[in-house]
Amino acid sequence: MYAGHYVLIMQNIDTQIQTMENFEKILILTFFIFWIIALVISYFLARINMLPIVKSWKQQTEFVNDAAHELRTPLTIIQGKLEYMLTKPNKKIIDEAEAISVSLDEVNRLNSLTNNLLDLARFDQATTKLNFEYTEPQLFLKDPIEPFKDIINSQSKVFQINLNHQPTLYLDRNKIKQLLIILLDNATKYTPKNGTIKIYDQIEGSKYQFIISDTGVGIKDSDKKKIFGRFYRVDKSRNQSSGGHGLGLAIAKQIVANHQGHIFVRDNLPHGSEFVVELPIKHK
């Protein structure tokens, strides 16, 4: 029955076995390589995703430390004055008027600082309620400017006002007034006697700009981006003596950001600084 036919009894499969072994090696090696790549990618992705959290944590830690430092100074002064007055219980109020006055000044500083901290906390938590409405610059620029006229003139400084544009804006008038007060207050503090403070406006495309300029010492290029940070001071000793906490410009930046605007500082040649606030023009 096998005449003229071949029956296969054995076959050499060394080649197939070698191929399978090579395939297993390649498969294991490929799996190991991709496992390493996945670990590396996961590590870098985790780092990238953690960067905002780490940055926020560092900012919060710095904020708490700076706030504690700012609070400790006036509290120490108040405590010292009160302890001093307790050593003289028979003294009359008029005899301790200076100590009482210093304590009240520090209480006012504490009150201002806590209010600023509360504003920043509300901004961070997005709990600040803004009352947006259609308005024009004349309806929110006049009120903050008027009180500064007498203040600036009493300090033998020149105050120039050049506001000519009246576009329609959509904003919270009270917050913009607060922003303007912060900028005018800074300009007043850091402009020397016989210096000039100027507020003027202009329209750039679809943006309305109002600019507060001064003829003070100016701000270095390296400090221009940092001055909007919390508790940052260009001249710590000078700001401390003038009662500042380094929070005003941080609040100003938050206010402008909530209005989809932009704030920045530039040089006021030949000397001084200009703070520029850009707000979007709206159409009803």
C-alpha positions as a printed NumPy array, in Angstrom:
array([[  0.   ,   0.   ,   0.   ],
       [  3.053,   2.292,   0.232],
       [  4.367,   1.395,  -3.211],
       [  5.419,   4.626,  -5.017],
       [  4.725,   6.828,  -1.936],
       [  6.781,   8.333,   0.857],
       [  5.767,   8.313,   4.477],
       [  7.207,  11.086,   6.623],
       [  8.448,   9.539,   9.844],
       [ 10.618,  12.424,  11.201],
       [ 11.192,  16.109,  10.311],
       [ 13.876,  18.551,  11.368],
       [ 12.199,  21.543,  13.106],
       [ 15.336,  23.176,  14.533],
       [ 14.709,  26.24 ,  12.377],
       [ 11.157,  26.662,  13.707],
       [ 12.341,  26.185,  17.283],
       [ 15.07 ,  28.776,  16.8  ],
       [ 12.559,  31.155,  15.257],
       [ 10.199,  30.72 ,  18.221],
       [ 13.024,  31.297,  20.69 ],
       [ 14.079,  34.436,  18.855],
       [ 10.489,  35.657,  18.793],
       [ 10.162,  35.081,  22.553],
       [ 13.395,  36.988,  23.171],
       [ 12.258,  39.859,  20.957],
       [  8.856,  39.888,  22.643],
       [ 10.365,  39.956,  26.142],
       [ 12.917,  42.588,  25.156],
       [ 10.249,  44.732,  23.469],
       [  7.965,  44.42 ,  26.487],
       [ 10.815,  45.419,  28.816],
       [ 11.801,  48.422,  26.636],
       [  8.23 ,  49.687,  26.367],
       [  7.757,  49.145,  30.104],
       [ 10.804,  51.356,  30.756],
       [  9.529,  53.947,  28.263],
       [  6.087,  53.919,  29.904],
       [  7.666,  54.44 ,  33.327],
       [  9.769,  57.349,  32.052],
       [  6.802,  58.966,  30.288],
       [  4.61 ,  58.462,  33.349],
       [  7.273,  60.036,  35.545],
       [  7.59 ,  63.136,  33.362],
       [  3.827,  63.453,  32.912],
       [  3.383,  63.21 ,  36.67 ],
       [  6.021,  65.917,  37.178],
       [  4.342,  68.165,  34.599],
       [  0.932,  67.658,  36.2  ],
       [  2.366,  68.265,  39.66 ],
       [  4.112,  71.508,  38.71 ],
       [  1.013,  73.708,  39.186],
       [  0.263,  71.98 ,  42.491],
       [  3.849,  72.36 ,  43.728],
       [  3.924,  75.975,  42.557],
       [  0.63 ,  76.687,  44.283],
       [  1.844,  75.002,  47.463],
       [  5.055,  77.036,  47.453],
       [  3.133,  80.256,  46.82 ],
       [  0.726,  79.441,  49.624],
       [  3.602,  78.68 ,  52.002],
       [  5.379,  81.908,  51.077],
       [  2.108,  83.82 ,  51.373],
       [  1.441,  82.465,  54.863],
       [  5.016,  83.159,  55.983],
       [  4.982,  86.689,  54.587],
       [  1.551,  87.385,  56.081],
       [  2.699,  86.123,  59.464],
       [  5.761,  88.357,  59.26 ],
       [  3.685,  91.399,  58.322],
       [  1.216,  90.731,  61.141],
       [  3.915,  90.121,  63.718],
       [  5.529,  93.559,  63.335],
       [  2.539,  95.746,  64.292],
       [  1.443,  93.269,  66.947],
       [  4.886,  93.458,  68.555],
       [  4.743,  97.259,  68.573],
       [  1.249,  97.321,  70.069],
       [  2.225,  94.779,  72.717],
       [  5.326,  96.773,  73.636],
       [  3.378, 100.027,  73.962],
       [  0.66 ,  98.444,  76.082],
       [  3.161,  96.75 ,  78.374],
       [  4.985, 100.068,  78.762],
       [  1.74 , 101.856,  79.696],
       [  0.94 ,  99.143,  82.255],
       [  4.166, 100.002,  84.062],
       [  2.735, 103.478,  84.695],
       [ -0.847, 102.907,  85.861],
       [ -1.133, 106.322,  87.503],
       [ -0.348, 108.275,  84.355],
       [ -3.048, 110.287,  82.617],
       [ -4.147, 109.639,  79.062],
       [ -2.566, 112.873,  77.877],
       [  0.781, 111.71 ,  79.27 ],
       [  0.629, 108.565,  77.163],
       [ -0.799, 110.2  ,  74.05 ],
       [  2.221, 109.303,  71.942],
       [  2.107, 105.613,  72.869],
       [ -1.632, 105.516,  72.224],
       [ -1.19 , 107.261,  68.867],
       [  1.489, 104.783,  67.771],
       [ -0.717, 101.872,  68.834],
       [ -3.672, 103.269,  66.861],
       [ -1.474, 103.674,  63.789],
       [ -0.434, 100.041,  64.048],
       [ -4.062,  98.981,  64.529],
       [ -4.928, 100.841,  61.333],
       [ -2.07 ,  99.045,  59.571],
       [ -3.386,  95.721,  60.821],
       [ -6.877,  96.581,  59.656],
       [ -5.599,  97.531,  56.194],
       [ -3.461,  94.405,  55.958],
       [ -6.251,  92.034,  56.999],
       [ -8.636,  93.643,  54.498],
       [ -6.078,  93.204,  51.724],
       [ -5.452,  89.599,  52.732],
       [ -9.192,  88.973,  52.728],
       [ -9.506,  90.449,  49.226],
       [ -6.717,  88.22 ,  47.916],
       [ -8.209,  85.147,  49.597],
       [-11.547,  85.862,  47.948],
       [ -9.861,  86.249,  44.575],
       [ -8.067,  82.915,  45.044],
       [-11.29 ,  81.152,  45.98 ],
       [-13.265,  82.885,  43.219],
       [-15.809,  84.051,  45.792],
       [-15.518,  87.752,  44.985],
       [-18.835,  89.006,  43.641],
       [-18.518,  91.526,  40.841],
       [-21.376,  93.773,  39.787],
       [-20.752,  94.225,  36.078],
       [-22.58 ,  96.949,  34.207],
       [-22.219,  99.003,  31.051],
       [-20.589, 102.3  ,  31.889],
       [-18.247, 105.028,  30.699],
       [-14.901, 106.182,  32.172],
       [-16.292, 109.483,  33.46 ],
       [-18.611, 107.57 ,  35.789],
       [-15.858, 105.699,  37.646],
       [-12.693, 107.805,  37.21 ],
       [-13.923, 111.083,  38.698],
       [-14.671, 109.914,  42.265],
       [-11.222, 108.421,  43.032],
       [ -9.362, 111.278,  41.33 ],
       [-10.985, 114.179,  43.199],
       [ -9.609, 113.344,  46.698],
       [ -6.074, 113.012,  45.338],
       [ -6.066, 116.543,  43.931],
       [ -5.836, 118.116,  47.374],
       [ -3.461, 115.468,  48.694],
       [ -1.022, 115.857,  45.814],
       [ -1.184, 119.646,  45.802],
       [ -0.607, 119.777,  49.575],
       [  2.639, 117.863,  49.02 ],
       [  3.926, 120.422,  46.496],
       [  3.473, 118.028,  43.592],
       [  1.822, 118.61 ,  40.227],
       [ -1.282, 116.621,  39.273],
       [ -2.239, 116.575,  35.58 ],
       [ -5.49 , 115.078,  34.296],
       [ -6.063, 114.45 ,  30.602],
       [ -9.079, 112.167,  30.093],
       [-10.81 , 112.636,  26.746],
       [-12.241, 109.295,  25.657],
       [-15.643, 107.887,  26.613],
       [-15.996, 104.342,  25.217],
       [-18.556, 101.899,  26.542],
       [-17.065,  99.445,  29.039],
       [-18.532,  96.482,  30.899],
       [-17.112,  96.398,  34.404],
       [-17.554,  96.675,  38.149],
       [-17.194, 100.385,  38.862],
       [-16.336,  99.93 ,  42.552],
       [-13.5  ,  97.507,  41.782],
       [-12.045,  99.794,  39.118],
       [-12.223, 102.679,  41.597],
       [-10.295, 100.53 ,  44.083],
       [ -7.739,  99.777,  41.359],
       [ -7.33 , 103.463,  40.548],
       [ -6.903, 104.398,  44.211],
       [ -4.117, 101.818,  44.552],
       [ -2.248, 103.183,  41.533],
       [ -2.694, 106.85 ,  42.472],
       [ -1.631, 106.122,  46.038],
       [  1.566, 104.437,  44.822],
       [  2.308, 107.305,  42.442],
       [  1.783, 109.817,  45.252],
       [  4.072, 107.958,  47.659],
       [  6.985, 107.584,  45.298],
       [  6.917, 110.937,  43.513],
       [  9.298, 113.443,  45.103],
       [  8.47 , 117.038,  45.966],
       [  7.891, 119.196,  42.861],
       [  7.399, 116.011,  40.841],
       [  4.513, 115.378,  38.454],
       [  1.74 , 112.774,  38.586],
       [ -0.363, 112.437,  35.466],
       [ -3.396, 110.386,  34.491],
       [ -4.457, 110.199,  30.869],
       [ -6.289, 107.799,  28.576],
       [ -6.159, 106.513,  25.025],
       [ -7.745, 103.88 ,  22.796],
       [ -5.641, 101.121,  21.236],
       [ -7.73 ,  99.035,  18.84 ],
       [-10.482,  97.412,  20.883],
       [ -8.813,  98.313,  24.19 ],
       [ -9.325, 101.321,  26.408],
       [ -6.212, 102.354,  28.326],
       [ -5.836, 104.681,  31.247],
       [ -2.295, 105.44 ,  32.352],
       [ -0.943, 106.755,  35.655],
       [  2.543, 108.18 ,  35.315],
       [  4.937, 109.637,  37.88 ],
       [  8.372, 111.229,  37.899],
       [  9.82 , 109.136,  40.708],
       [ 12.949, 107.017,  40.695],
       [ 11.408, 104.469,  38.321],
       [ 11.469, 100.668,  38.41 ],
       [ 14.284,  98.429,  37.169],
       [ 13.535,  96.067,  34.28 ],
       [ 14.275,  93.095,  36.538],
       [ 11.58 ,  94.239,  38.977],
       [  8.829,  95.12 ,  36.505],
       [  7.328,  91.629,  36.38 ],
       [  7.87 ,  90.964,  40.077],
       [  6.132,  94.038,  41.473],
       [  2.708,  92.468,  40.925],
       [  3.641,  89.577,  43.201],
       [  2.32 ,  89.422,  46.74 ],
       [  4.459,  91.093,  49.419],
       [  7.078,  92.007,  46.823],
       [  8.809,  95.323,  47.465],
       [ 11.284,  97.065,  45.202],
       [ 12.559,  99.101,  48.155],
       [ 11.558,  97.325,  51.333],
       [ 12.733,  99.97 ,  53.731],
       [ 10.977, 102.767,  51.882],
       [  7.706, 100.878,  51.487],
       [  7.755,  99.797,  55.101],
       [  8.216, 103.371,  56.278],
       [  5.361, 104.521,  54.101],
       [  3.052, 101.888,  55.528],
       [  2.811,  99.607,  52.482],
       [  2.572,  95.84 ,  52.641],
       [  3.405,  94.9  ,  49.053],
       [ -0.188,  93.772,  48.41 ],
       [ -1.671,  96.716,  46.529],
       [ -0.358,  95.851,  43.08 ],
       [ -1.204,  92.166,  43.583],
       [ -4.818,  93.186,  44.247],
       [ -4.724,  95.545,  41.256],
       [ -3.573,  92.705,  38.996],
       [ -6.382,  90.448,  40.228],
       [ -8.98 ,  93.151,  39.632],
       [ -7.773,  93.721,  36.066],
       [ -7.632,  89.967,  35.393],
       [-11.255,  89.604,  36.528],
       [-12.179,  92.181,  33.905],
       [-10.325,  90.293,  31.121],
       [ -7.879,  93.179,  30.989],
       [ -4.148,  93.65 ,  31.288],
       [ -1.913,  95.768,  33.531],
       [  1.771,  96.441,  33.076],
       [  4.433,  99.006,  33.943],
       [  6.808, 100.812,  31.635],
       [  9.374, 103.589,  31.881],
       [  8.245, 107.201,  31.91 ],
       [ 11.167, 108.869,  30.188],
       [ 13.346, 110.614,  31.176],
       [ 12.61 , 109.227,  34.646],
       [  9.711, 107.68 ,  36.473],
       [  7.171, 104.945,  35.76 ],
       [  3.861, 104.503,  33.956],
       [  1.252, 101.966,  34.999],
       [ -0.953, 101.064,  32.055],
       [ -4.383,  99.461,  32.537],
       [ -6.062,  97.957,  29.473],
       [ -9.775,  97.17 ,  29.529],
       [-11.822,  95.707,  26.633],
       [-14.301,  98.013,  24.934],
       [-17.796,  96.542,  24.833],
       [-20.734,  97.168,  22.517],
       [-24.278,  96.882,  23.789]])
